[in-house]
Amino acid sequence: MRLAFAGTPAFAATALQAIVAAGHDVTLVLTQPDRPAGRGLKLQASAVKTLASQQGLAVLQPPGLRLDGRFSSTAQATRDALRAATPDVMVVAAYGLLLPPWLLELPRLGCLNIHASLLPRWRGAAPIQRAIEAGDTTTGISIMQMDAGLDTGGVLLARPLPIDAADTSATLHDRLAPLGSRLIVEALDRLAQGDLAAVPQPADGVTYAHKIGKDEAALDWQASAEVLERRVRAFDPFPGATLDDRGTPLKVWRAALRAAPTGAPGEVLSTLPAPLLVACGDGALELVELQRPGGRRLRAALCFPAGAPSVGQRLGQAGN
């Protein structure tokens, strides 16, 4: 199959590598423009661009795809390049730009999306994080025939994957990525043989995985301990759950549910060197692994050089 590929992060790069290894002819790769990253804010290529360059694949990085938008000139150049590439199909994985109608219609077999959920549950930008946050026990990969809606197209293939009780977004991502790679290769092989049909998504069970915002990071101690423990795992690695330690925001990377005496939400119930327990709206959390600004992830006992919070102290939300 001749195909174009659109994707940006490591999840997408894993799929692109599998597609190339399977022998498909990748005629053009689209990925997001280089972004500043790291402490020096140097421009950094996406994982997909890095892999595509290593493989000698042609890469375009348009900032937009709308022909009537702010970046219309680069969008028109991208359209011309895609027409010249004559792909049979386009594979899309975590690209980061909405595909306009002209692009959805350009390949003769349309555009296929690798989506990290079992559609129609968790349509949208953050399906991995939202599944963990909601307490789902199963997720998976859906290969979808894209249409003009937000993850509303028919499903070509789907495979489930259990969510472990200790999964973070990072660990779940690392198990979903190879599953997505295997499934898209299977879908392309079957599509080439004419042995694949899209099944419309059911109207029931639709949920939306809205993009994770930094404003969600602060732990709200009014919530239950179960909700907060899931949120800690869901927000690892981004944006990282936070608490406020006397005006300093600390990242919380690992927490555990614990039986403890009741207390006001945010109240420290026991402190170091004993477990650092904090009362929640229902239950209590032990804060296990933390990180100070500019520091490393450490066990809680190593994160309070000025002294740990005292019993009875009320922890506020970060920034308050």
C-alpha positions in Angstrom: 0.0 0.0 0.0 1.1 3.5 -0.7 0.3 5.6 2.3 0.8 9.0 4.0 1.2 9.2 7.7 0.2 11.9 10.2 1.3 11.8 13.8 3.5 13.5 16.4 4.4 11.8 19.7 6.0 8.5 20.6 2.7 6.7 20.4 2.5 7.6 16.7 6.2 6.9 16.1 5.7 3.3 17.3 3.0 2.8 14.7 5.0 4.4 11.9 8.0 2.1 12.7 5.7 -0.9 12.5 4.2 0.2 9.2 7.6 0.7 7.6 8.8 -2.6 8.9 5.7 -4.3 7.4 6.9 -3.1 3.9 4.3 -0.4 3.2 5.4 2.5 1.0 5.2 5.6 3.2 5.3 8.4 0.6 4.9 11.4 2.9 4.8 12.1 6.7 3.0 15.0 8.4 3.9 16.0 11.9 3.7 19.0 14.2 6.3 21.8 13.9 9.3 21.6 16.2 8.5 23.0 19.7 10.6 24.5 22.4 11.3 22.0 25.2 13.5 21.4 28.2 15.1 23.9 30.5 16.8 25.7 27.6 13.6 25.7 25.6 15.5 24.6 22.5 13.4 23.6 19.5 12.8 19.9 19.6 11.6 17.6 16.8 8.7 15.3 17.4 9.3 11.6 17.8 7.6 11.0 14.4 9.9 13.5 12.7 13.0 12.0 14.3 12.0 8.5 13.2 11.0 9.6 9.7 14.3 11.4 9.2 16.1 8.2 10.3 14.1 6.2 7.8 14.7 8.7 5.0 11.0 9.6 4.6 9.8 12.9 3.3 8.4 15.1 6.1 6.2 18.1 6.2 5.4 20.2 9.3 2.5 22.5 8.4 1.2 24.6 11.3 -2.3 24.4 10.0 -4.3 22.5 7.3 -7.3 24.8 6.6 -7.2 26.3 3.1 -9.0 29.4 4.3 -7.2 29.8 7.6 -4.2 31.7 8.9 -1.8 29.2 7.4 -3.6 28.8 4.1 -0.4 29.0 2.0 1.3 26.2 3.8 -2.0 24.2 3.8 -2.2 24.6 0.0 1.5 23.5 -0.3 0.7 20.4 1.8 -2.3 19.6 -0.3 -0.2 19.8 -3.4 2.5 17.5 -1.9 -0.1 15.0 -0.8 -1.7 14.9 -4.3 1.8 14.3 -5.8 2.4 11.5 -3.3 -0.8 9.7 -4.4 -1.4 7.7 -1.2 -4.0 4.9 -1.2 -4.7 5.7 2.4 -3.6 8.0 5.2 -2.9 6.7 8.7 -3.3 9.2 11.6 -2.1 8.7 15.1 -2.1 11.5 17.8 -1.4 14.1 15.1 -2.7 17.1 16.9 -4.4 18.9 14.0 -8.0 18.3 12.8 -8.1 17.0 9.3 -10.2 19.2 7.0 -12.6 17.7 4.4 -10.1 18.1 1.6 -7.7 15.8 3.4 -10.2 13.3 4.5 -11.3 12.9 0.9 -7.8 12.9 -0.8 -6.7 9.3 -0.4 -8.8 6.9 -2.4 -9.3 4.7 0.7 -9.7 7.6 3.1 -8.0 8.2 6.4 -7.6 5.6 9.3 -7.1 6.7 12.9 -5.4 4.7 15.6 -7.4 5.7 18.7 -6.4 4.7 22.3 -9.8 3.6 23.5 -12.7 1.3 22.7 -14.9 3.7 20.8 -17.4 5.3 21.4 -16.0 5.5 25.0 -13.4 8.3 25.3 -13.6 10.1 22.0 -11.2 13.1 22.1 -7.8 14.2 23.0 -6.9 12.3 26.3 -8.4 8.8 26.2 -5.6 7.2 28.2 -5.7 9.7 31.1 -9.5 9.9 31.3 -9.9 6.1 31.4 -7.6 5.9 34.4 -9.1 8.9 36.1 -12.6 7.4 35.7 -11.6 4.1 37.2 -12.1 2.0 34.1 -10.8 -1.5 34.2 -10.5 -2.0 30.5 -9.5 0.1 27.5 -8.0 -0.8 24.2 -7.3 0.3 20.6 -9.8 1.2 17.9 -8.8 1.6 14.2 -11.4 4.0 12.9 -12.4 5.2 9.4 -12.2 8.9 9.9 -15.0 11.3 9.0 -15.7 15.0 9.7 -16.8 14.4 13.3 -14.6 14.1 16.4 -13.7 10.4 16.5 -17.2 9.5 15.2 -16.3 7.3 12.2 -17.0 3.6 11.8 -14.7 1.2 13.6 -12.7 -1.2 11.4 -10.8 -3.2 14.2 -10.8 -3.0 18.0 -8.9 -4.9 20.7 -9.3 -4.6 24.4 -6.5 -4.2 27.0 -7.0 -4.4 30.8 -6.0 -1.4 33.0 -3.9 -2.6 35.9 -4.6 -1.1 39.4 -1.1 0.5 39.4 -1.2 1.8 35.8 -0.2 5.4 35.2 -0.8 7.1 31.9 2.8 6.5 31.1 2.7 2.7 31.7 -0.7 2.3 30.0 0.6 4.3 27.0 3.6 2.0 26.7 1.3 -1.1 26.5 -1.2 0.5 24.2 1.3 1.8 21.6 2.5 -1.6 20.5 -1.1 -2.9 20.4 -2.0 0.0 18.1 1.0 -0.8 15.9 0.0 -4.4 15.5 -3.6 -3.5 14.8 -2.9 -0.9 12.2 -0.6 -3.3 10.3 -3.4 -5.9 10.4 -5.9 -3.3 9.2 -3.8 -2.2 6.3 -3.2 -5.8 5.2 -6.9 -6.6 5.3 -7.8 -3.3 3.7 -5.5 -4.1 0.7 -7.3 -7.5 0.4 -10.7 -5.9 0.5 -11.4 -7.8 3.7 -12.3 -5.0 6.1 -15.5 -3.0 6.6 -16.3 -0.2 9.0 -19.0 -0.8 11.7 -20.9 2.4 12.8 -20.3 3.3 16.4 -23.3 2.8 18.7 -25.2 5.8 19.9 -25.0 4.6 23.5 -21.9 4.8 25.6 -20.4 7.9 24.2 -18.0 9.8 26.5 -15.5 12.5 25.7 -11.9 12.6 26.8 -11.3 16.3 27.0 -7.7 17.6 26.9 -5.9 17.6 30.2 -5.4 21.1 31.5 -2.8 22.3 34.0 -5.6 23.8 36.0 -6.7 20.2 36.9 -3.4 19.4 38.5 -4.1 20.7 42.0 -5.4 18.0 44.3 -8.8 18.9 45.7 -8.9 17.2 49.1 -12.7 17.5 49.1 -12.7 14.6 46.7 -12.5 11.0 47.8 -9.2 9.3 48.3 -10.1 6.8 45.5 -10.7 9.6 43.1 -7.5 11.4 44.0 -5.3 8.3 43.8 -6.6 7.6 40.3 -6.0 11.3 39.4 -2.4 11.0 40.5 -1.9 8.0 38.2 -3.8 9.6 35.4 -1.8 12.8 35.4 1.6 11.0 35.3 3.6 12.2 33.4 1.5 15.3 32.5 0.6 17.6 34.1 1.5 15.9 37.4 -0.9 16.1 40.4 0.2 18.9 42.8 -0.2 19.9 46.4 0.8 23.1 48.2 3.5 22.9 50.9 3.7 26.3 52.5 3.6 28.1 49.2 5.7 25.6 47.2 3.9 23.4 44.7 5.0 19.8 45.0 4.3 17.1 42.4 2.7 14.0 43.7 3.7 11.0 41.6 2.6 8.1 43.8 -0.1 7.9 46.4 -1.8 4.9 48.2 -5.2 4.4 49.7 -4.9 3.9 53.5 -7.3 3.2 56.3 -7.0 6.1 58.8 -8.9 8.1 61.3 -11.3 10.6 59.8 -10.2 14.2 59.5 -11.1 17.4 57.7 -10.2 17.3 54.0 -6.6 18.2 53.6 -5.7 17.6 57.2 -2.4 15.8 57.9 -3.3 12.7 59.9 0.2 11.4 60.4 3.6 12.6 59.4 7.2 11.5 58.7 9.0 9.3 59.6 5.6 7.5 59.8 3.6 7.4 56.6 2.5 10.9 55.5 -1.3 10.5 55.6 -3.7 13.2 54.4 -7.5 13.1 55.0 -9.7 13.4 51.9 -13.4 14.0 51.5 -13.8 10.2 52.0 -10.8 8.1 53.2 -7.1 9.1 53.3 -4.1 9.1 51.0 -0.5 8.2 51.8 1.8 10.5 49.9 4.5 8.1 48.7 6.6 9.8 46.0 6.9 13.5 45.5 9.0 16.1 43.6 10.0 19.6 44.5 10.5 22.2 41.8 13.7 21.6 39.9 14.3 18.4 41.8 13.9 14.6 41.2 11.1 12.2 42.1 11.8 11.1 45.6 10.3 9.1 48.5 8.3 11.4 50.7 10.8 11.2 53.5 13.4 12.9 51.3 11.3 15.7 50.0 11.0 18.0 53.1 14.4 19.5 53.9 12.6 22.2 56.0 10.5 19.7 57.9 7.5 17.7 56.9 4.0 19.0 57.4 2.8 18.6 61.0 -0.1 16.6 62.2 -3.2 18.7 62.1 -1.9 21.0 59.4 -4.3 21.6 56.5 -2.8 21.3 53.1 -4.2 23.7 50.5 -4.4 23.4 46.8 -1.3 24.4 44.9 -1.1 28.1 44.2 -3.3 29.0 47.2 
